[in-house]
Amino acid sequence: MAHKFIRIQDRDNVVVALEDLSAGDLLHIKDREVNIEVKTAEAVPRGHKIALEDINKGAPVIKYGYPIGYALKQIKKGSWVHTHNLETALRGTENYTYSGSRENNEILNTVNSEEIPVFEGYHRENGEWGIRNEIWIINTVGCITRITEKIAKLAQKKYRTEIASDSIDGIFDFPHPLGCSQLGDDLENTQKILAGLARHPNAGGVLVAGLGCEDNQIDDFKKYLGDYNPRRIKFISFQKEKDEVSASLDRIEELVDYAARFSRQETPVSHLKIGLKCGGSDSLSGITANPLLGRISDKLISYGGTSVLGEVPEMFGAEEILLKRAENREVFFKIADLINDFKEFFLNNGQKISENPSPGNIEGGLSTLEEKSLGNIEKGGTGIIRGVNGYGEPVDKAGLQLLETPGNDLVSTTALSAAGAHMVLFTTGRGTPFGGPVPTVKIATNSQLAEHKENWIDFDAGQLVNAGSMDELGADFFALLMKIASGKQQTQNEINDFREIAIFKKGVTL
């Protein structure tokens, strides 16, 4: 009986089981014209690793063609390789030397302009394009979230005709607990993220609501907005209003009238920005769904578009690959600083930089942070890294961009949205229902998840291990993204009305 497994790179000394294996199962592998037979020494769960050869204590375990840690003890051929016999090699910050060479594929916009795909978006007065025409309510402080939730529900009901007729795509609020009792960088991070959301072109109109006594004062917040259109962004301070709900609805009426002026127009996909994210990963994430996103990222960049990769702690152990793809010396050292600064954040708080994968990741077959990181960066494809952007900063250049974010799903997705991503492509092997403020496209790494949680999942990348073709699957997924961008299909998070934000907090609360 042929058992399903995969060896990702020829130099790997482990393979990944694609089904539950029992002790004594035989695996047949062809290696450089030599047939290798491996008998499993014990039961191995689906998604977990099996040693192809004897691995001595202290020797590297190789997956994706790179070390994912070292053997804690001798690992016999055919043995299950996991946290009981494999340990990370990550310890602290590193010194990186710029060589001036790039080991990557140069992705250029060499496609004839008539061949560039188009989507139907909303052309904003500042020249940007959106893929939704929504009204957003953004609260400057956490203590008014129940009021803004009430206002959003009342407005949805009041303008249901406009929503049904597609004049606008919905009215939503994004509660959060911050904006007061914050100091320094923490307060500034909150202001940057909320300002990035307020500027987002998916919002045809924005109501910024404050209480009146918070640290995040509206006048201070406006400094982070920069120039803005007063017809598109309106403000209200609840303490100044006798009836803040009625006053808010009056302002929303003006925003609805303004946003309804926009209609969808065709535009080249070069105007599209996608955020790349994974969460609830398993060992198939780096084999199916993440490489699929890498293919999409490369394709979009070839048309002049933009993709944004975050989750800096999940680059630890794989940063050498990213550094080799830096566009120039400046970008190289920005990447190096990005990695080391985040490592120092962990160390300064008395934490190990390798305190990852999560329990769900481990159950899914991931053993070390290096293994998780090597799979994570697959989402970025093969393109040159054109820029590095700080947390809360907008991404305003085309090509592959890195963004400073933690790995946390909600925080990272919010930061990608605030940076300008029109949609976030989110791969998952375990499943998660949440959605960000922009369409959050869920891609299952395995078909079992896609079938089990079809109310969460938008696309099944698990087909790749069932004789699926990357070329065919990539074309199908790109076509789906064009439908989503054009408003012809909603994501599951939109259908379920799951929209959340979270802001990175790492300082003092007063």
Buried (B, 14 or more C-beta within 10 A) or exposed (E): EEBEBBBBEEEBBBBBBBEEBEEEBEBEEEEEEEEBEBEBBEBBBBBBBBBBEBBEEEBBBBBBEBBBBBBEEEBEBBBBBBBEBBBBBBEEBBEBEEEEEBEBEEBEBEBEEEEBBBBBBBBBEEEBBBBBBBBBBBBBBBBBBEBBBBBBEBBBEBBEEBBEEEBBBBBBBBBBEBBBBBEEBBBBBBBBBBBBBBBBBBBBBBBBBBBBEBBBBBEEBBEBBEEBEEBBBBBBBBEEEEEBBEBBBEBBEBBBEBBBEBEBEEBBBBBBBBBBBBBBBBBBBBBBBBBBBBBBBBBBBBBBBBBBBBBBBBBBBBBEBBBBBBBBEEBBBBBBEBBBEBBEBBBEEEEEBBEBBBEBBBBBBBBBBBBBBBBBBBBBBBBBBBBBBBBBBBBEEBBBBBBBBBBBBBBBBBBBBBBBBBBBBBBBBBBBEBBBBBBBBBBBBBBEBBEEBEEBBBBBBBBBBEEBEBEEBBEEBBEBBBEBBBBEBBBBBBEBEBBBBBBBBEEEEE
